Each structure stands twice: as C-alpha cells, then as structure tokens.
Amino acid sequence: MRIDPQKFLFMAALAATLAACSKAGSSAVPTSAPTATLTAIPSPTSAPFVLLMAPDSPKPESQQLAVKAVESFCTQKGLALKRITPGNAVPGDYLQDAPSLIAAIGTGLGQAVYAAAQAHPEIRFVAVEESGVQPLPNLLLIGGENVRLDQVAFLAGALATVENRNEYVGWIGQSGTVSGTIYRNSFVHGVRYTCPRCRLFDFELDPSADTAAGVAAAGQLRSDYVDTASAVPGTAGDAALIDLAKHGIRVAGTQPDFYLSLFGGGSGDGSKYVLGSPAYRPDLLLADLLPRYLGGEKFTDAVAYSLENHSLEYASFPNDWISSGRQVYLQQVISDLASGRLDIGVDPKTGAET
C-alpha cells in the first residue's frame, strides 16, 4: 500500500501534538498553600451568680425574710446562689469572680462591705440591716440604722391605748439623746390620737441605765396603777417591760421580735400580757428593688423601714387582747399614716414637735 507523504506528515504532527497535550494535562498545577486562621479561645468565665453572706440561722425574723427574698429572686432570674457564713471580710476569691450581686444580711460586717463596694465599683452590693454603711452607686442599703422611729413609737402609743381600761399609760424613755426624743414625743402623740383622755406616766432614764434602774422604774409605774406601758428598746427599757408583764400589766413593744426575744415566744414569764410590737419586712422591699437595681437603677439614699413603702407593720398579735374590730382600726391608722392623711406631728429626724 502506497502512503501519501503529505498525509503521513500531517498525521505525525497531530499525534505529536496530542501526546504533548496529554503530558501537560497530567502535570500538577502549582497552587499556594492554605493559610491557617487562628481564633483566640476565650478564657473560661463563671456563670452569673449571687453571693449571699448571712449567718447560718439569722435570729431576727426580718433577716430570715430577707434571706428567703434573695433566694426567691435567684430562682426567678435563673441565677446561681452561693451562700457563705461571714468571716471578718468579704472573701477576695468571690470578688475576683465578679458576681452579679453580693447580698450581706445581718453579718455585722457593714464597714467591710462598704470598703469592698468602694474598691469594686463594677460589682453591685446590697446590705440589709448592716451598721456603719453609707449608700454608694453600687451599694443599696436597706434598714439597719434606717428606721422611721417616729412611726414605730406612734404605733406603740396607739397599741398601748386602743384597749386601755383605766386611761393610765406608762412610758419609760431615754433622756439626752435624739432617738430618745423621737421615741418619747411620737409615743405621746400616738397616745393622744387614740386616747385623748389617757394620762401618761413618764420616766426618762439615762442611756447608761441598767436592769436595776429599769425594774425600779417599772415598780413606780405599778404604784401609779398604769394599765398598759411601753419603753425605748435597751437594757433598762427591756427590763422594765419584762417586770411589768410579770406583774400583769400589758405591754407594747417598740422593737421587732419583741415577743420572741424578751418573752421566749410565749414561754417566758408575763408573755400572755404582750399586746404586740412592730415588724420589719425587708422581703417586700427586696422583691421590688432588686430587679430595678440589677437593671441599672441607682438608689442614692438608704431605704428606711417605713409605713410608706410597706416595710413597717404590726407583727401578728400574740394574744387576744386586741379585738378584731380594734385591729381593723389600727390597720386604718397605718393606712392613714402611710398615705399622709394622718400626720404624726413630730420631726422624724430630730423628734421636735411640729
């Protein structure tokens, strides 16, 4: 067979070209190497939590209520709660963990809490019934030294006279102090409001008066045939009311837990002659204020126990001396004071009559 030379050359050139393309197609195309992107790993942080500093078994009922209020708040907001028994200071380890809130309730460490709040403005604190504390932008202060004593004493005066049987009322006060003046004048105004015809037998004792002085004053009131009495809280005043109750004279307290602390909650001598006493409700304040506080609201002033914010009220009446009708009347007195319809007539800061 004869092969055309021109066709042969064309076929050879085509074959060579295809071979070259096949070789080129099998060669790897050089590419740049992938670059690794490094992402910073965030350091582990603790979940939001509340640090609660409180005694294992707070004695005042108000502090027990405050503890329960903080626990309830954490449950509602899904916050972990870490509770510790206070030592001598706010633990530094917890401060470093930056809790959402540090709540100090009746720890006796008011000054240490205040110092910690000053040093850690990024942490919010709340102090309930602590002394030696001043409000800060990050420190909410409730109760403690902040109580409307004029309202407490006025209510005691009303309580001591609302069921008085002979219109003779006794008072054991404290001379030479601002608080003593507030107590005395406000008690007198409470007596006058509820029993205008009642006669007041008044003993003002030195702030350093002891138990014996209180018992001696009580003896004098007994000789004056008082039917009911009250007193400024303290060594002498407490001793006087205990002595009076032992002798069958009904007494009205001017301090919370009066029935429990002075009369064993019913087991002490004279307990059946207790008319009643005030009660503090920090739990109601905390339920209202904590969400607002952690939401960014600032409270520049201490929050006092008062009738206006419903944190001051009568404790449950331990005996049957106050009839149901009179209890309704006393609640109306509280309502009128809280709304401003009734004016005590005493300066709440100085005790001066207005």
LUMVO-311213 format. One record per residue (C-alpha): x, y, z. Coordinates in nm, 2 decimals, always signed. Each point is the difference from the previous one (the first is absolute). Example, Ala and Ser with C-alpha at 12.3 -4.5 7.8 and 13.67 -1.06 7.14 Angstrom:
# LUMVO-311213
+--------+--------+--------+
:     c1 :     c2 :     c3 :
+--------+--------+--------+
:  +1.23 :  -0.45 :  +0.78 :
:  +0.14 :  +0.34 :  -0.07 :
+--------+--------+--------+
# end
This chain:
# LUMVO-311213
+--------+--------+--------+
:     c1 :     c2 :     c3 :
+--------+--------+--------+
:  +0.00 :  +0.00 :  +0.00 :
:  +0.13 :  +0.34 :  -0.10 :
:  -0.01 :  +0.27 :  +0.27 :
:  -0.04 :  +0.36 :  -0.09 :
:  +0.30 :  +0.19 :  +0.13 :
:  -0.19 :  +0.31 :  +0.08 :
:  -0.28 :  -0.18 :  +0.19 :
:  +0.27 :  -0.20 :  +0.19 :
:  +0.17 :  +0.33 :  +0.12 :
:  -0.34 :  +0.14 :  +0.10 :
:  -0.09 :  -0.30 :  +0.21 :
:  +0.34 :  -0.01 :  +0.17 :
:  -0.03 :  +0.37 :  +0.09 :
:  -0.35 :  -0.06 :  +0.14 :
:  +0.12 :  -0.30 :  +0.21 :
:  +0.29 :  +0.20 :  +0.14 :
:  -0.24 :  +0.29 :  +0.09 :
:  -0.24 :  -0.24 :  +0.18 :
:  +0.29 :  -0.16 :  +0.19 :
:  +0.12 :  +0.34 :  +0.12 :
:  -0.35 :  +0.10 :  +0.12 :
:  -0.04 :  -0.33 :  +0.18 :
:  +0.33 :  +0.06 :  +0.18 :
:  -0.09 :  +0.35 :  +0.09 :
:  -0.33 :  -0.11 :  +0.14 :
:  +0.16 :  -0.24 :  +0.23 :
:  +0.22 :  +0.26 :  +0.16 :
:  -0.11 :  +0.15 :  +0.34 :
:  -0.09 :  +0.36 :  -0.01 :
:  +0.19 :  +0.18 :  +0.27 :
:  -0.22 :  +0.16 :  +0.27 :
:  +0.07 :  +0.21 :  +0.31 :
:  -0.02 :  -0.19 :  +0.33 :
:  -0.31 :  +0.07 :  +0.22 :
:  +0.05 :  +0.25 :  +0.28 :
:  -0.13 :  -0.10 :  +0.35 :
:  -0.22 :  +0.26 :  +0.18 :
:  +0.06 :  -0.01 :  +0.38 :
:  -0.30 :  +0.09 :  +0.21 :
:  +0.06 :  +0.10 :  +0.36 :
:  -0.16 :  -0.23 :  +0.25 :
:  -0.18 :  +0.20 :  +0.26 :
:  +0.11 :  -0.06 :  +0.36 :
:  -0.26 :  -0.19 :  +0.20 :
:  -0.23 :  +0.22 :  +0.21 :
:  -0.24 :  -0.10 :  +0.27 :
:  -0.37 :  +0.02 :  -0.06 :
:  -0.19 :  +0.29 :  +0.15 :
:  -0.06 :  -0.05 :  +0.37 :
:  -0.10 :  +0.18 :  +0.32 :
:  +0.22 :  -0.02 :  +0.31 :
:  -0.21 :  +0.00 :  +0.32 :
:  +0.17 :  +0.08 :  +0.33 :
:  -0.22 :  -0.08 :  +0.30 :
:  +0.02 :  -0.19 :  +0.33 :
:  -0.10 :  -0.36 :  -0.02 :
:  -0.30 :  +0.06 :  +0.22 :
:  -0.09 :  +0.37 :  +0.01 :
:  -0.19 :  +0.08 :  +0.32 :
:  -0.21 :  +0.30 :  -0.10 :
:  -0.30 :  -0.10 :  -0.20 :
:  +0.07 :  +0.29 :  -0.24 :
:  +0.34 :  -0.14 :  -0.09 :
:  -0.16 :  -0.34 :  -0.06 :
:  -0.24 :  +0.16 :  -0.24 :
:  +0.28 :  +0.19 :  -0.18 :
:  +0.19 :  -0.33 :  -0.06 :
:  -0.31 :  -0.16 :  -0.14 :
:  -0.06 :  +0.30 :  -0.23 :
:  +0.35 :  -0.02 :  -0.14 :
:  -0.04 :  -0.38 :  -0.06 :
:  -0.33 :  +0.06 :  -0.17 :
:  +0.15 :  +0.27 :  -0.22 :
:  +0.28 :  -0.23 :  -0.12 :
:  -0.26 :  -0.27 :  -0.08 :
:  -0.21 :  +0.23 :  -0.20 :
:  +0.29 :  +0.14 :  -0.19 :
:  +0.18 :  -0.33 :  -0.05 :
:  +0.31 :  +0.12 :  +0.19 :
:  +0.22 :  -0.24 :  +0.19 :
:  +0.02 :  +0.07 :  +0.37 :
:  +0.31 :  -0.04 :  +0.21 :
:  -0.06 :  +0.05 :  +0.37 :
:  +0.28 :  +0.04 :  +0.26 :
:  +0.01 :  +0.07 :  +0.37 :
:  +0.18 :  +0.33 :  +0.04 :
:  +0.35 :  +0.01 :  +0.15 :
:  +0.19 :  +0.33 :  +0.05 :
:  -0.02 :  +0.13 :  -0.35 :
:  -0.15 :  -0.05 :  -0.35 :
:  +0.20 :  -0.30 :  -0.14 :
:  +0.23 :  +0.11 :  -0.28 :
:  -0.04 :  -0.31 :  -0.20 :
:  -0.37 :  +0.08 :  -0.06 :
:  +0.08 :  +0.36 :  -0.08 :
:  +0.24 :  -0.12 :  -0.28 :
:  -0.29 :  -0.21 :  -0.15 :
:  -0.20 :  +0.32 :  -0.04 :
:  -0.34 :  -0.11 :  +0.13 :
:  -0.32 :  +0.16 :  -0.13 :
:  -0.08 :  +0.10 :  +0.35 :
:  +0.14 :  -0.03 :  +0.35 :
:  -0.27 :  +0.01 :  +0.27 :
:  +0.10 :  +0.05 :  +0.36 :
:  -0.27 :  -0.07 :  +0.26 :
:  +0.06 :  +0.06 :  +0.37 :
:  +0.36 :  -0.10 :  -0.03 :
:  +0.14 :  +0.27 :  +0.24 :
:  +0.25 :  +0.08 :  -0.27 :
:  -0.15 :  +0.33 :  -0.12 :
:  +0.33 :  +0.19 :  -0.02 :
:  +0.17 :  -0.29 :  -0.19 :
:  -0.29 :  -0.02 :  -0.25 :
:  +0.02 :  +0.38 :  -0.05 :
:  +0.38 :  -0.02 :  -0.06 :
:  -0.04 :  -0.29 :  -0.25 :
:  -0.27 :  +0.19 :  -0.19 :
:  +0.23 :  +0.31 :  -0.02 :
:  +0.29 :  -0.22 :  -0.13 :
:  -0.22 :  -0.18 :  -0.26 :
:  -0.24 :  +0.24 :  -0.16 :
:  -0.06 :  -0.25 :  -0.28 :
:  -0.18 :  -0.23 :  +0.25 :
:  -0.34 :  +0.08 :  +0.15 :
:  -0.06 :  -0.05 :  +0.37 :
:  -0.31 :  +0.01 :  +0.22 :
:  +0.03 :  +0.03 :  +0.38 :
:  -0.30 :  -0.09 :  +0.21 :
:  +0.00 :  +0.09 :  +0.37 :
:  +0.37 :  +0.08 :  +0.01 :
:  +0.15 :  +0.29 :  +0.20 :
:  +0.28 :  +0.23 :  -0.09 :
:  -0.10 :  +0.02 :  -0.36 :
:  -0.08 :  +0.28 :  -0.24 :
:  -0.17 :  -0.03 :  -0.34 :
:  +0.22 :  -0.01 :  -0.31 :
:  -0.09 :  -0.01 :  -0.37 :
:  +0.07 :  -0.37 :  +0.03 :
:  -0.11 :  -0.06 :  +0.36 :
:  -0.38 :  -0.02 :  +0.08 :
:  -0.06 :  +0.05 :  +0.37 :
:  -0.32 :  -0.13 :  +0.16 :
:  -0.10 :  +0.04 :  +0.37 :
:  +0.26 :  -0.04 :  +0.27 :
:  +0.03 :  +0.35 :  +0.15 :
:  -0.26 :  +0.13 :  -0.25 :
:  -0.33 :  -0.04 :  +0.17 :
:  -0.29 :  +0.25 :  +0.04 :
:  +0.02 :  +0.00 :  +0.38 :
:  -0.28 :  +0.26 :  +0.02 :
:  -0.24 :  -0.24 :  -0.17 :
:  +0.11 :  -0.29 :  +0.21 :
:  -0.06 :  +0.19 :  +0.32 :
:  -0.33 :  +0.15 :  -0.12 :
:  -0.13 :  -0.35 :  -0.07 :
:  +0.11 :  -0.11 :  +0.35 :
:  -0.19 :  +0.29 :  +0.15 :
:  -0.31 :  -0.09 :  -0.20 :
:  +0.04 :  -0.37 :  +0.10 :
:  +0.05 :  +0.08 :  +0.37 :
:  -0.33 :  +0.20 :  +0.01 :
:  -0.24 :  -0.16 :  -0.24 :
:  -0.12 :  -0.25 :  +0.26 :
:  +0.11 :  +0.19 :  +0.32 :
:  -0.25 :  -0.06 :  +0.28 :
:  +0.08 :  +0.28 :  +0.25 :
:  +0.16 :  +0.27 :  -0.22 :
:  +0.34 :  -0.02 :  +0.18 :
:  +0.29 :  -0.07 :  -0.23 :
:  +0.37 :  -0.04 :  +0.09 :
:  +0.31 :  +0.10 :  -0.20 :
:  +0.37 :  -0.07 :  +0.08 :
:  +0.22 :  +0.21 :  -0.23 :
:  +0.36 :  +0.11 :  -0.05 :
:  +0.12 :  +0.34 :  +0.09 :
:  +0.25 :  +0.22 :  -0.18 :
:  +0.00 :  -0.18 :  -0.34 :
:  -0.16 :  +0.09 :  -0.33 :
:  -0.15 :  -0.35 :  -0.04 :
:  -0.14 :  +0.02 :  +0.35 :
:  -0.17 :  +0.33 :  -0.09 :
:  -0.14 :  -0.15 :  -0.32 :
:  -0.13 :  -0.31 :  +0.19 :
:  -0.15 :  +0.20 :  +0.29 :
:  -0.18 :  +0.28 :  -0.20 :
:  -0.13 :  -0.24 :  -0.26 :
:  -0.13 :  -0.25 :  +0.27 :
:  -0.18 :  +0.29 :  +0.17 :
:  -0.16 :  +0.11 :  -0.33 :
:  -0.12 :  -0.36 :  -0.06 :
:  -0.16 :  -0.01 :  +0.35 :
:  -0.17 :  +0.34 :  -0.06 :
:  -0.13 :  -0.11 :  -0.33 :
:  -0.16 :  -0.32 :  +0.12 :
:  -0.09 :  +0.09 :  +0.35 :
:  -0.01 :  +0.38 :  +0.05 :
:  -0.11 :  -0.04 :  +0.36 :
:  +0.27 :  -0.24 :  +0.10 :
:  +0.26 :  +0.11 :  +0.26 :
:  +0.36 :  -0.07 :  -0.07 :
:  +0.25 :  -0.09 :  +0.28 :
:  +0.34 :  +0.06 :  -0.15 :
:  +0.35 :  -0.10 :  +0.12 :
:  +0.31 :  +0.11 :  -0.19 :
:  +0.31 :  -0.20 :  +0.09 :
:  +0.36 :  +0.06 :  -0.09 :
:  +0.12 :  -0.19 :  -0.30 :
:  +0.24 :  -0.19 :  +0.23 :
:  -0.28 :  -0.11 :  +0.23 :
:  +0.03 :  -0.37 :  +0.09 :
:  -0.25 :  -0.27 :  +0.07 :
:  -0.05 :  +0.10 :  +0.36 :
:  -0.09 :  +0.36 :  -0.10 :
:  -0.26 :  -0.14 :  -0.25 :
:  -0.15 :  -0.23 :  +0.27 :
:  -0.02 :  +0.29 :  +0.24 :
:  -0.18 :  +0.22 :  -0.26 :
:  -0.24 :  -0.28 :  -0.06 :
:  -0.07 :  -0.02 :  +0.37 :
:  -0.09 :  +0.36 :  +0.00 :
:  -0.24 :  -0.04 :  -0.29 :
:  -0.17 :  -0.29 :  +0.18 :
:  -0.05 :  +0.23 :  +0.29 :
:  -0.17 :  +0.25 :  -0.24 :
:  -0.24 :  -0.28 :  -0.11 :
:  +0.08 :  +0.02 :  -0.36 :
:  -0.20 :  -0.24 :  -0.21 :
:  +0.23 :  -0.01 :  -0.30 :
:  +0.36 :  +0.11 :  -0.07 :
:  +0.28 :  +0.02 :  -0.25 :
:  +0.37 :  +0.09 :  +0.00 :
:  +0.30 :  +0.09 :  -0.21 :
:  +0.19 :  -0.32 :  -0.10 :
:  +0.31 :  -0.06 :  +0.21 :
:  +0.12 :  -0.15 :  +0.32 :
:  -0.21 :  +0.21 :  +0.23 :
:  -0.31 :  +0.02 :  -0.22 :
:  +0.00 :  -0.37 :  -0.07 :
:  +0.04 :  -0.09 :  +0.37 :
:  -0.28 :  +0.24 :  +0.09 :
:  -0.25 :  -0.16 :  -0.24 :
:  +0.09 :  -0.35 :  +0.10 :
:  -0.06 :  +0.09 :  +0.37 :
:  -0.33 :  +0.18 :  -0.08 :
:  -0.13 :  -0.30 :  -0.20 :
:  +0.10 :  -0.24 :  +0.28 :
:  -0.23 :  +0.21 :  +0.22 :
:  -0.29 :  -0.02 :  -0.24 :
:  +0.04 :  +0.34 :  -0.17 :
:  -0.04 :  -0.02 :  -0.38 :
:  +0.29 :  +0.13 :  -0.20 :
:  +0.05 :  +0.12 :  -0.36 :
:  +0.35 :  -0.05 :  -0.16 :
:  +0.19 :  +0.25 :  -0.21 :
:  +0.23 :  -0.25 :  -0.16 :
:  -0.04 :  -0.29 :  -0.24 :
:  +0.01 :  -0.35 :  +0.15 :
:  -0.11 :  +0.15 :  +0.33 :
:  -0.22 :  -0.30 :  +0.09 :
:  +0.27 :  -0.25 :  -0.09 :
:  +0.31 :  +0.17 :  +0.13 :
:  -0.14 :  +0.12 :  +0.34 :
:  -0.27 :  -0.26 :  +0.07 :
:  +0.13 :  -0.31 :  -0.17 :
:  -0.28 :  +0.00 :  -0.26 :
:  -0.25 :  -0.09 :  +0.27 :
:  +0.21 :  -0.20 :  +0.24 :
:  +0.13 :  +0.29 :  +0.22 :
:  -0.17 :  +0.14 :  +0.31 :
:  -0.25 :  +0.26 :  -0.09 :
:  -0.02 :  -0.09 :  -0.37 :
:  -0.38 :  -0.01 :  +0.01 :
:  +0.00 :  +0.37 :  +0.08 :
:  +0.17 :  +0.11 :  -0.32 :
:  -0.23 :  +0.21 :  -0.22 :
:  +0.22 :  +0.00 :  -0.31 :
:  +0.30 :  +0.17 :  -0.17 :
:  +0.12 :  +0.12 :  -0.34 :
:  +0.13 :  -0.22 :  -0.27 :
:  +0.24 :  +0.07 :  -0.28 :
:  -0.05 :  -0.13 :  -0.36 :
:  +0.32 :  +0.02 :  -0.20 :
:  -0.12 :  -0.28 :  -0.22 :
:  -0.27 :  +0.23 :  -0.15 :
:  +0.27 :  +0.26 :  -0.07 :
:  +0.24 :  -0.25 :  -0.16 :
:  -0.27 :  -0.15 :  -0.22 :
:  -0.06 :  +0.35 :  -0.14 :
:  +0.34 :  +0.15 :  +0.00 :
:  +0.24 :  -0.28 :  -0.11 :
:  -0.13 :  -0.03 :  -0.36 :
:  +0.02 :  +0.38 :  -0.04 :
:  +0.34 :  +0.02 :  +0.17 :
:  +0.16 :  -0.27 :  -0.22 :
:  -0.18 :  +0.16 :  -0.30 :
:  +0.22 :  +0.31 :  +0.05 :
:  -0.21 :  +0.22 :  +0.23 :
:  +0.21 :  +0.18 :  +0.26 :
:  -0.12 :  +0.08 :  +0.36 :
:  +0.18 :  +0.29 :  +0.15 :
:  -0.17 :  -0.02 :  +0.34 :
:  -0.03 :  -0.28 :  +0.25 :
:  -0.34 :  -0.17 :  -0.01 :
:  -0.16 :  +0.03 :  +0.35 :
:  -0.26 :  -0.23 :  +0.15 :
:  -0.31 :  +0.21 :  -0.02 :
:  -0.37 :  -0.01 :  -0.04 :
:  +0.01 :  +0.17 :  -0.34 :
:  +0.20 :  -0.29 :  -0.16 :
:  -0.19 :  -0.26 :  +0.19 :
:  +0.31 :  -0.14 :  +0.18 :
:  -0.13 :  +0.10 :  +0.34 :
:  -0.31 :  -0.15 :  +0.15 :
:  -0.14 :  -0.16 :  +0.32 :
:  +0.12 :  -0.35 :  +0.06 :
:  -0.27 :  -0.27 :  +0.05 :
:  -0.17 :  +0.07 :  +0.33 :
:  +0.12 :  -0.28 :  +0.23 :
:  -0.30 :  +0.01 :  +0.24 :
:  -0.37 :  +0.09 :  +0.00 :
:  +0.02 :  +0.34 :  +0.16 :
:  -0.07 :  +0.19 :  -0.33 :
:  -0.35 :  -0.07 :  -0.13 :
:  -0.05 :  -0.06 :  -0.37 :
:  -0.18 :  +0.34 :  -0.02 :
:  +0.29 :  +0.18 :  +0.16 :
:  +0.24 :  -0.18 :  -0.23 :
:  -0.19 :  +0.14 :  -0.29 :
:  +0.03 :  +0.34 :  +0.16 :
:  +0.37 :  -0.03 :  +0.04 :
:  +0.05 :  -0.10 :  -0.36 :
:  -0.20 :  +0.31 :  -0.10 :
:  +0.24 :  +0.21 :  +0.21 :
:  +0.29 :  -0.16 :  -0.19 :
:  -0.17 :  +0.07 :  -0.34 :
:  -0.06 :  +0.36 :  +0.10 :
:  +0.36 :  +0.05 :  +0.11 :
:  +0.13 :  -0.16 :  -0.32 :
:  -0.21 :  +0.21 :  -0.23 :
:  +0.07 :  +0.33 :  +0.18 :
:  -0.36 :  +0.05 :  +0.11 :
:  +0.13 :  -0.02 :  +0.36 :
:  +0.30 :  +0.20 :  +0.12 :
:  +0.18 :  -0.12 :  +0.31 :
:  +0.10 :  +0.35 :  +0.09 :
:  +0.36 :  -0.08 :  +0.08 :
:  +0.31 :  +0.07 :  -0.21 :
:  +0.13 :  -0.35 :  -0.09 :
:  +0.36 :  +0.12 :  +0.01 :
:  +0.01 :  +0.21 :  +0.32 :
:  -0.31 :  -0.10 :  +0.20 :
:  -0.11 :  +0.36 :  +0.02 :
:  -0.37 :  +0.05 :  +0.01 :
:  -0.14 :  +0.17 :  -0.31 :
+--------+--------+--------+
# end
